[in-house]
């Protein structure tokens, strides 16, 4: 066992990461060393667990594995859900078909147990073996990255733990485990040849190469996340919607948030978690204040990154005022003729109120902007039209009913030059 694989303390699985939250977990328990160590470690960590065992029925004596797993769970006071395959496997690669059948069972078991996540015992060795398997098949960057730590309802807490650490952990506790003979069948399975032939030879010639291969896999994972997130953002330059984000893996969502934030320091995991919650579950106008004067906010149902320090636009739109015999221009609003004097532009300040059409009820500007779903970071930069100190027009949003012209009578014709559609659209 090389130094880079040895846990400094056999009583602790160095590198293991507990799944987020404190909800119940379903442990995929084959009975082998990796899943056995995972079950013990989660119990020691105080997490609520249920175990699930699937008998693939691919070799003689597999039923006895379930009996031993049952005994281990009973000794720990852990409920066990198990099933034996009773239908043919799908066509193609045997191991891939067996894996698909196992995950279908695990999802059914998760729902039965009321568990939040399925946790598996995949280790750093599995990442390296999978990476080499993909390379031998001619895979590109996506194959280098190995398996993700989390995808959907599946979480892999031990991906940074080496199998040697697992064995040391179990030995320290005097815990036995099952050995699946198919894992050593180098005649039938390519993964077994990589595990028992290729990797030992590489490690003898280049000690520490497994750790270096794992580093390459982590680099490839990061690169692939950047590529996927950038592609999603380019596809929707107006912002990703909550529904679109929910369909992406969490790691891709987090990378998209980082790219939206920009090349700035200070975005920590707690920020990403808060952003993710607002993005998936928030309402328009809700957001998260971030370092460096940035704010992520939901605008309608789309995620936008705003700069809170930008202040009012350096070049304000120009208010155009003219007499009008009565027209129906969608780019303008019309005020009563006596309103021609004293019209001017301004910006939001405390205490502003108006009586927006079509109602005569007086309302706070703040409430009007919230109802119109104007992002918080844009409200202070929104140009407003006043007569004296009285707010009469919020361009594109609201017109005060007390100052609006009636029908097609002569009126004051107002537009904002340099503002979208002249600001005339109301509501």
C-alpha positions as CSV (number, residue, x, y, z in Angstrom):
1,X,0.0,0.0,0.0
2,X,1.5,3.3,-1.1
3,X,1.6,6.4,1.2
4,X,-0.9,8.3,-0.9
5,X,-3.5,5.6,-0.4
6,X,-3.0,5.1,3.4
7,X,-5.4,6.6,5.8
8,X,-3.6,8.4,8.6
9,X,-6.2,7.1,11.0
10,X,-7.8,3.7,10.3
11,X,-10.7,4.7,12.5
12,X,-11.8,7.3,10.0
13,X,-12.6,7.1,6.2
14,X,-10.3,9.9,5.2
15,X,-11.8,11.7,2.1
16,X,-15.4,10.4,2.6
17,X,-18.0,13.1,2.2
18,X,-21.4,12.7,4.0
19,X,-24.4,13.3,1.7
20,X,-26.0,16.8,2.2
21,X,-28.9,17.2,4.7
22,X,-30.0,14.8,7.4
23,X,-32.7,12.8,5.6
24,X,-32.9,9.0,5.4
25,X,-30.5,7.3,3.1
26,X,-30.8,4.0,1.1
27,X,-27.5,2.1,1.1
28,X,-26.9,-0.1,-1.9
29,X,-25.5,-3.1,0.0
30,X,-24.0,-5.9,-2.1
31,X,-22.1,-7.2,1.0
32,X,-18.7,-6.5,-0.6
33,X,-16.1,-4.5,1.3
34,X,-17.0,-1.1,-0.2
35,X,-20.7,-1.1,0.5
36,X,-20.1,-2.8,3.9
37,X,-17.7,-0.1,5.0
38,X,-20.2,2.5,3.7
39,X,-23.0,1.1,5.8
40,X,-20.9,1.0,9.0
41,X,-19.5,4.5,8.4
42,X,-22.9,6.1,7.9
43,X,-24.2,4.4,11.0
44,X,-21.2,5.7,13.0
45,X,-21.9,9.1,11.5
46,X,-25.4,9.1,13.0
47,X,-27.3,9.0,9.7
48,X,-30.6,7.2,9.3
49,X,-30.2,4.4,6.8
50,X,-32.1,1.6,5.2
51,X,-30.2,-1.1,3.2
52,X,-31.1,-2.6,-0.2
53,X,-29.7,-5.8,-1.6
54,X,-30.2,-7.0,-5.2
55,X,-29.5,-10.6,-6.2
56,X,-28.7,-10.6,-9.9
57,X,-29.1,-14.4,-10.0
58,X,-26.1,-14.7,-12.3
59,X,-24.1,-17.3,-10.4
60,X,-24.7,-20.3,-8.2
61,X,-24.8,-19.5,-4.5
62,X,-25.8,-15.8,-4.9
63,X,-28.8,-16.4,-2.6
64,X,-26.4,-17.1,0.3
65,X,-25.0,-13.6,-0.1
66,X,-28.5,-12.2,0.8
67,X,-28.6,-14.4,3.9
68,X,-25.3,-13.0,5.1
69,X,-26.3,-9.4,4.3
70,X,-29.6,-10.0,6.3
71,X,-27.6,-11.1,9.3
72,X,-25.3,-8.1,9.1
73,X,-28.2,-5.7,8.9
74,X,-30.1,-7.4,11.8
75,X,-27.0,-7.0,13.9
76,X,-26.9,-3.3,13.2
77,X,-30.6,-2.7,13.6
78,X,-30.9,-1.7,9.9
79,X,-34.0,-2.6,7.9
80,X,-33.2,-4.4,4.6
81,X,-35.1,-4.4,1.4
82,X,-34.1,-7.1,-1.1
83,X,-35.1,-8.6,-4.4
84,X,-33.9,-11.4,-6.7
85,X,-34.0,-10.9,-10.5
86,X,-36.8,-12.9,-12.0
87,X,-36.8,-11.5,-15.5
88,X,-34.3,-11.7,-18.4
89,X,-31.6,-9.0,-18.5
90,X,-31.6,-6.6,-21.4
91,X,-29.5,-7.2,-24.5
92,X,-25.9,-6.2,-24.9
93,X,-23.1,-6.0,-22.3
94,X,-23.9,-8.3,-19.4
95,X,-22.5,-6.0,-16.7
96,X,-24.2,-2.9,-18.1
97,X,-27.6,-4.8,-18.3
98,X,-27.1,-6.0,-14.7
99,X,-26.3,-2.5,-13.6
100,X,-29.5,-1.1,-15.2
101,X,-31.6,-3.8,-13.4
102,X,-29.9,-3.0,-10.1
103,X,-30.6,0.7,-10.3
104,X,-34.2,0.1,-11.3
105,X,-34.6,-2.0,-8.1
106,X,-32.8,0.6,-6.0
107,X,-35.1,3.4,-7.1
108,X,-38.1,1.2,-6.2
109,X,-36.6,0.5,-2.9
110,X,-35.8,4.2,-2.3
111,X,-39.5,5.0,-2.8
112,X,-40.6,2.1,-0.6
113,X,-38.2,3.2,2.2
114,X,-39.1,6.9,2.0
115,X,-35.4,7.7,1.6
116,X,-34.1,10.9,0.0
117,X,-31.0,9.5,-1.7
118,X,-29.5,6.2,-2.9
119,X,-25.9,6.0,-1.7
120,X,-23.4,3.6,-3.2
121,X,-19.9,2.4,-2.2
122,X,-18.0,3.4,-5.4
123,X,-14.4,4.4,-4.5
124,X,-11.5,6.2,-6.1
125,X,-10.3,2.9,-7.5
126,X,-13.7,2.6,-9.4
127,X,-13.1,6.1,-10.9
128,X,-9.6,5.1,-12.1
129,X,-10.7,1.7,-13.4
130,X,-13.7,3.3,-15.2
131,X,-11.5,6.0,-16.7
132,X,-9.0,3.4,-18.2
133,X,-12.0,1.3,-19.4
134,X,-13.3,4.3,-21.3
135,X,-9.9,5.1,-22.7
136,X,-9.4,1.6,-24.0
137,X,-12.8,1.9,-25.8
138,X,-11.7,5.2,-27.4
139,X,-13.6,7.7,-25.3
140,X,-12.9,11.4,-25.4
141,X,-12.8,13.9,-22.5
142,X,-16.3,12.9,-21.2
143,X,-14.9,9.4,-20.5
144,X,-11.9,10.6,-18.6
145,X,-14.0,12.2,-15.9
146,X,-15.2,8.9,-14.5
147,X,-18.5,8.8,-12.5
148,X,-20.0,11.9,-10.9
149,X,-20.2,12.1,-7.1
150,X,-23.9,13.0,-7.4
151,X,-26.5,12.5,-10.1
152,X,-30.2,12.7,-9.6
153,X,-31.0,10.7,-6.5
154,X,-27.7,8.8,-6.5
155,X,-24.8,9.9,-4.2
156,X,-21.4,8.4,-4.0
157,X,-19.7,9.5,-0.7
158,X,-16.5,7.4,-1.1
159,X,-15.2,8.6,-4.5
160,X,-12.1,10.1,-2.8
161,X,-11.5,7.0,-0.7
162,X,-9.1,4.3,-1.9
163,X,-10.0,0.6,-1.6
164,X,-6.9,0.0,0.6
165,X,-8.4,2.5,3.1
166,X,-11.7,0.6,3.0
167,X,-10.0,-2.7,3.8
168,X,-8.0,-1.1,6.6
169,X,-11.2,0.5,8.0
170,X,-12.9,-2.9,8.1
171,X,-9.9,-4.7,9.5
172,X,-9.7,-2.2,12.3
173,X,-13.3,-3.0,13.3
174,X,-12.9,-6.7,12.7
175,X,-15.7,-6.7,10.2
176,X,-16.0,-9.4,7.6
177,X,-17.4,-8.9,4.0
178,X,-18.3,-10.9,1.0
179,X,-16.1,-11.5,-2.1
180,X,-17.8,-11.6,-5.5
181,X,-15.8,-14.0,-7.6
182,X,-16.9,-12.2,-10.8
183,X,-14.7,-9.3,-9.7
184,X,-11.7,-11.5,-10.3
185,X,-12.9,-13.1,-13.5
186,X,-10.2,-11.7,-15.9
187,X,-11.3,-14.0,-18.7
188,X,-14.8,-12.6,-19.0
189,X,-14.7,-9.0,-17.8
190,X,-12.5,-6.1,-19.0
191,X,-12.8,-4.3,-15.7
192,X,-11.4,-7.3,-13.8
193,X,-8.4,-7.3,-16.2
194,X,-7.8,-3.6,-15.5
195,X,-8.1,-4.1,-11.8
196,X,-6.0,-7.2,-11.4
197,X,-3.5,-7.0,-14.3
198,X,-3.2,-3.6,-15.9
199,X,-3.2,-1.3,-12.9
200,X,-0.8,-3.4,-10.8
201,X,1.7,-3.4,-13.6
202,X,1.4,0.4,-14.1
203,X,1.8,0.9,-10.3
204,X,4.9,-1.3,-10.2
205,X,6.5,0.7,-13.1
206,X,5.3,4.1,-12.0
207,X,4.5,4.2,-8.2
208,X,1.7,6.6,-7.5
209,X,0.2,6.5,-11.0
210,X,-3.3,5.7,-9.7
211,X,-3.3,9.0,-7.8
212,X,-2.1,10.9,-10.9
213,X,-4.8,9.2,-13.0
214,X,-7.4,10.3,-10.4
215,X,-6.2,13.9,-10.7
216,X,-6.6,13.7,-14.5
217,X,-10.1,12.4,-14.0
218,X,-10.9,15.3,-11.6
219,X,-9.5,17.8,-14.2
220,X,-11.6,16.2,-16.9
221,X,-14.7,16.4,-14.7
222,X,-14.1,20.1,-14.2
223,X,-13.5,20.7,-17.9
224,X,-16.6,18.8,-18.9
225,X,-18.7,20.7,-16.3
226,X,-17.4,24.0,-17.8
227,X,-18.2,22.9,-21.3
228,X,-21.8,21.7,-20.4
229,X,-22.6,24.8,-18.3
230,X,-21.3,27.2,-21.0
231,X,-23.4,25.4,-23.6
232,X,-26.5,25.8,-21.5
233,X,-25.9,29.5,-20.9
234,X,-25.2,30.1,-24.6
235,X,-28.4,28.3,-25.6
236,X,-30.5,30.7,-23.5
237,X,-28.7,34.1,-23.4
238,X,-31.9,35.6,-21.8
239,X,-31.3,33.4,-18.8
240,X,-32.1,29.8,-17.8
241,X,-35.5,29.2,-16.4
242,X,-36.2,27.3,-13.1
243,X,-37.6,24.4,-15.1
244,X,-34.5,24.2,-17.3
245,X,-32.2,24.3,-14.4
246,X,-34.1,21.6,-12.5
247,X,-33.4,19.2,-15.4
248,X,-29.6,19.7,-15.1
249,X,-27.3,17.8,-12.7
250,X,-26.5,19.9,-9.6
251,X,-22.8,20.0,-10.5
252,X,-23.7,21.6,-13.9
253,X,-26.1,24.1,-12.2
254,X,-23.4,25.1,-9.8
255,X,-20.9,25.7,-12.6
256,X,-23.4,27.7,-14.5
257,X,-23.9,30.0,-11.4
258,X,-20.1,30.4,-11.2
259,X,-19.9,31.4,-14.9
260,X,-22.8,33.9,-14.4
261,X,-21.0,35.3,-11.4
262,X,-17.8,35.9,-13.4
263,X,-14.1,35.6,-12.8
264,X,-14.3,37.0,-9.3
265,X,-13.2,35.5,-5.9
266,X,-15.5,34.9,-3.0
267,X,-18.2,32.6,-4.3
268,X,-18.4,29.8,-1.7
269,X,-20.5,26.6,-1.5
270,X,-23.0,28.3,0.9
271,X,-23.6,30.9,-1.8
272,X,-24.1,28.2,-4.5
273,X,-26.6,26.4,-2.2
274,X,-28.5,29.5,-1.6
275,X,-28.5,30.4,-5.3
276,X,-29.7,26.9,-6.2
277,X,-32.6,27.1,-3.7
278,X,-33.8,30.4,-5.1
279,X,-33.3,29.4,-8.7
280,X,-35.4,26.2,-8.3
281,X,-38.0,27.2,-5.7
282,X,-38.0,31.0,-5.6
283,X,-40.4,33.6,-7.0
284,X,-39.8,36.5,-9.3
285,X,-37.9,39.3,-7.6
286,X,-36.4,36.9,-5.1
287,X,-32.6,36.7,-5.1
288,X,-29.3,36.2,-3.3
289,X,-26.8,39.0,-2.5
290,X,-23.3,37.9,-3.4
291,X,-19.8,39.3,-2.8
292,X,-18.3,42.1,-5.0
293,X,-21.7,43.9,-5.3
294,X,-23.3,41.1,-7.4
295,X,-26.8,39.7,-7.0
296,X,-28.4,36.7,-8.6
297,X,-32.2,37.3,-9.0
298,X,-35.2,35.6,-10.6
299,X,-36.6,37.9,-13.3
300,X,-40.0,36.4,-14.3
301,X,-38.8,32.7,-14.1
302,X,-35.3,33.3,-15.4
303,X,-32.1,33.5,-13.5
304,X,-30.1,36.7,-14.0
305,X,-26.9,38.1,-12.5
306,X,-27.1,41.8,-11.6
307,X,-24.5,44.3,-10.7
308,X,-25.8,46.2,-7.6
309,X,-23.1,48.8,-7.7
310,X,-23.8,49.9,-11.2
311,X,-26.0,52.9,-10.1
312,X,-28.2,54.9,-12.5
313,X,-27.5,54.6,-16.2
314,X,-24.7,57.1,-17.2
315,X,-26.8,58.3,-20.1
316,X,-30.4,58.9,-19.1
317,X,-33.2,58.5,-21.6
318,X,-34.7,61.8,-22.9
319,X,-38.3,62.8,-22.1
320,X,-40.1,64.0,-25.2
321,X,-43.2,66.1,-24.6
322,X,-45.6,67.3,-27.3
323,X,-49.2,68.4,-27.9
324,X,-51.4,65.7,-29.4
325,X,-54.9,65.9,-30.9
326,X,-55.4,62.3,-29.7
327,X,-53.6,59.2,-31.1
328,X,-53.2,55.5,-30.3
329,X,-49.4,55.2,-30.5
330,X,-48.3,52.2,-28.4
331,X,-44.9,53.9,-27.8
332,X,-46.5,56.8,-25.9
333,X,-48.8,57.7,-23.0
334,X,-51.1,60.7,-22.8
335,X,-51.7,63.1,-20.0
336,X,-54.3,65.8,-19.5
337,X,-53.4,69.0,-21.4
338,X,-52.7,71.0,-18.2
339,X,-49.9,68.5,-17.3
340,X,-47.6,70.0,-20.0
341,X,-45.7,72.2,-17.5
342,X,-43.3,70.9,-14.9
343,X,-42.7,67.4,-16.3
344,X,-39.3,66.0,-15.6
345,X,-37.4,62.7,-15.1
346,X,-36.2,61.3,-11.8
347,X,-35.4,58.1,-10.0
348,X,-36.8,56.2,-7.1
349,X,-36.8,57.6,-3.6
350,X,-38.5,56.6,-0.3
351,X,-42.2,57.3,0.1
352,X,-43.3,57.5,-3.6
353,X,-47.0,56.6,-4.3
354,X,-49.4,56.8,-7.2
355,X,-52.8,55.7,-8.3
356,X,-52.1,53.4,-11.3
357,X,-54.6,52.7,-14.0
358,X,-57.1,51.1,-14.2
359,X,-57.8,51.6,-10.5
360,X,-58.0,54.8,-8.4
361,X,-56.5,53.2,-5.3
362,X,-53.2,54.7,-4.1
363,X,-50.3,52.3,-4.0
364,X,-46.7,52.4,-3.0
365,X,-44.2,52.4,-5.8
366,X,-42.4,49.6,-4.1
367,X,-45.5,47.4,-4.4
368,X,-46.1,48.3,-8.0
369,X,-42.6,47.3,-9.0
370,X,-42.8,44.1,-7.1
371,X,-46.0,43.2,-8.8
372,X,-44.4,44.1,-12.2
373,X,-41.5,41.7,-11.3
374,X,-38.9,44.4,-11.7
375,X,-35.6,42.9,-10.4
376,X,-34.5,44.5,-7.2
377,X,-31.1,45.5,-8.6
378,X,-32.8,47.4,-11.5
379,X,-35.4,49.4,-9.4
380,X,-33.1,52.3,-8.5
381,X,-32.1,52.7,-12.2
382,X,-35.6,52.8,-13.5
383,X,-36.4,56.3,-15.0
384,X,-39.6,57.8,-13.5
385,X,-41.6,60.9,-14.7
386,X,-42.8,63.5,-12.3
387,X,-44.9,66.7,-12.3
388,X,-43.3,68.6,-9.5
389,X,-42.9,66.1,-6.7
390,X,-45.8,63.9,-7.9
391,X,-45.0,60.6,-9.6
392,X,-47.2,60.3,-12.7
393,X,-45.6,57.7,-14.9
394,X,-43.5,54.6,-14.4
395,X,-42.5,53.9,-18.1
396,X,-43.7,50.6,-19.4
397,X,-45.4,49.8,-16.1
398,X,-47.9,52.2,-14.6
399,X,-49.6,55.6,-15.4
400,X,-51.4,57.6,-12.7
401,X,-55.1,57.5,-13.3
402,X,-55.5,61.1,-11.9
403,X,-53.4,62.6,-14.7
404,X,-54.2,60.3,-17.6
405,X,-56.1,61.8,-20.6
406,X,-59.5,60.3,-21.5
407,X,-60.0,58.6,-24.8
408,X,-58.9,60.5,-28.0
409,X,-59.2,64.0,-26.6
410,X,-56.4,66.5,-27.0
411,X,-53.6,65.7,-24.6
412,X,-49.9,65.8,-23.8
413,X,-48.0,63.1,-25.8
414,X,-45.1,61.6,-23.8
415,X,-42.4,59.2,-24.9
416,X,-38.9,58.4,-23.7
417,X,-36.2,58.5,-26.3
418,X,-33.5,55.9,-25.7
419,X,-35.9,53.7,-23.7
420,X,-37.4,50.4,-25.0
421,X,-40.6,51.1,-27.0
422,X,-40.6,54.6,-25.7
423,X,-41.9,53.4,-22.4
424,X,-45.4,53.5,-23.6
425,X,-46.5,50.0,-22.8
426,X,-48.5,49.8,-19.5
427,X,-48.9,46.6,-17.6
